[in-house]
Amino acid sequence: MTEYLVKLRYYPGDALEKIKEVDLKTLAAKHGVKISYEKIENRKIKDGLLMEDTLSKKIEEISQEVITVSGDKEKKFSDCIRELYKRYRCPRTVYSLLGSNEAGEKIAKGLMNIYGGW
């Protein structure tokens, strides 16, 4: 049985609305998938501006919100990703799917082409 796993990385300002864990739990139950959420915040106020030094950091350390979706049923997994894209939009950089497995990334990229990704 194929396991589908995708990490959707939303950088500050990418998502169309605030990502709420309660909404993700509802989606997970609706589609029969597992969803986890992590918010990484490393921006600091410097000279009155919100800034972050990203050049010396690993991608996983840069400010972002990461939604991880996994499941073993392709249709349910795809429907969940589709609903996430409609709600928050597709992630917007080439690093947005870093950490996904091949099967999950293939579905996520295919849906990006439909729902306005890269």
C-alpha positions as CSV (number, residue, x, y, z in Angstrom):
1,M,0.0,0.0,0.0
2,T,1.4,3.4,-1.0
3,E,1.9,6.0,1.8
4,Y,1.3,9.6,0.7
5,L,3.1,12.4,2.6
6,V,3.4,16.0,1.8
7,K,4.8,19.0,3.7
8,L,3.2,22.3,2.6
9,R,5.4,25.2,3.6
10,Y,3.7,28.5,3.8
11,Y,6.1,31.5,4.4
12,P,4.9,34.7,6.0
13,G,2.2,36.3,3.9
14,D,1.6,33.2,1.7
15,A,-1.6,31.8,3.1
16,L,-4.8,33.6,2.2
17,E,-6.1,33.3,5.7
18,K,-4.8,32.4,9.2
19,I,-4.1,28.7,9.5
20,K,-6.0,27.3,12.5
21,E,-5.3,23.9,14.0
22,V,-9.0,23.4,14.7
23,D,-9.7,23.8,11.0
24,L,-6.9,21.3,10.1
25,K,-8.4,18.8,12.6
26,T,-11.8,19.1,11.0
27,L,-10.2,18.5,7.5
28,A,-8.3,15.5,8.8
29,A,-11.4,13.9,10.2
30,K,-13.4,14.7,7.0
31,H,-10.9,13.2,4.7
32,G,-9.5,10.3,6.8
33,V,-5.9,11.6,6.7
34,K,-3.4,12.7,9.4
35,I,-2.6,16.4,9.5
36,S,0.0,18.0,11.8
37,Y,0.9,21.7,12.0
38,E,4.0,23.5,13.0
39,K,4.6,27.3,13.2
40,I,8.2,28.4,13.1
41,E,8.8,32.1,14.0
42,N,12.3,33.6,13.9
43,R,11.6,37.1,12.7
44,K,12.8,40.0,15.0
45,I,12.1,43.7,15.1
46,K,15.3,45.6,14.1
47,D,15.4,49.3,13.6
48,G,11.6,49.4,13.6
49,L,11.3,46.7,10.9
50,L,10.3,43.1,11.2
51,M,13.3,41.2,9.7
52,E,14.9,37.8,9.5
53,D,18.4,36.7,8.5
54,T,17.6,33.7,6.2
55,L,21.0,33.3,4.4
56,S,22.7,31.5,7.2
57,K,19.8,29.2,8.1
58,K,18.5,25.9,7.0
59,I,15.1,26.0,5.3
60,E,13.5,24.3,8.3
61,E,14.6,27.1,10.6
62,I,13.2,30.0,8.5
63,S,9.8,31.5,9.6
64,Q,7.0,29.5,8.1
65,E,3.9,27.5,8.8
66,V,4.2,23.8,7.9
67,I,1.1,21.6,7.3
68,T,2.0,17.9,7.0
69,V,-0.6,15.6,5.5
70,S,-0.3,11.9,5.3
71,G,-2.5,9.0,4.3
72,D,-2.7,5.8,2.4
73,K,-5.8,6.4,0.2
74,E,-5.0,8.5,-2.9
75,K,-8.5,9.9,-3.4
76,K,-8.9,11.1,0.2
77,F,-5.3,12.5,0.3
78,S,-5.9,14.4,-3.0
79,D,-9.3,15.7,-1.8
80,C,-7.7,17.0,1.4
81,I,-4.8,18.7,-0.5
82,R,-7.3,20.3,-2.9
83,E,-9.4,21.7,0.0
84,L,-6.2,23.1,1.6
85,Y,-5.3,24.8,-1.6
86,K,-8.7,26.3,-2.1
87,R,-8.7,27.6,1.5
88,Y,-5.1,28.8,1.9
89,R,-3.9,28.8,-1.7
90,C,-1.0,26.7,-3.1
91,P,2.4,27.2,-1.4
92,R,4.4,29.7,-3.5
93,T,8.1,28.8,-3.6
94,V,10.1,25.9,-5.1
95,Y,11.0,24.8,-1.5
96,S,7.3,24.6,-0.5
97,L,7.2,20.8,-0.7
98,L,10.7,20.0,0.8
99,G,10.4,17.0,3.1
100,S,7.5,15.3,1.1
101,N,7.8,11.8,-0.2
102,E,7.7,11.2,-4.0
103,A,4.1,10.0,-4.1
104,G,2.8,12.9,-2.0
105,E,4.8,15.5,-3.9
106,K,3.5,14.2,-7.3
107,I,-0.1,14.7,-6.2
108,A,0.6,18.1,-4.6
109,K,2.4,19.4,-7.7
110,G,-0.3,18.1,-10.0
111,L,-3.0,19.9,-8.0
112,M,-0.8,23.1,-8.0
113,N,-1.0,23.1,-11.7
114,I,-4.8,23.1,-11.5
115,Y,-5.2,25.5,-8.5
116,G,-2.6,28.1,-9.4
117,G,0.7,27.1,-7.9
118,W,4.1,27.8,-9.4
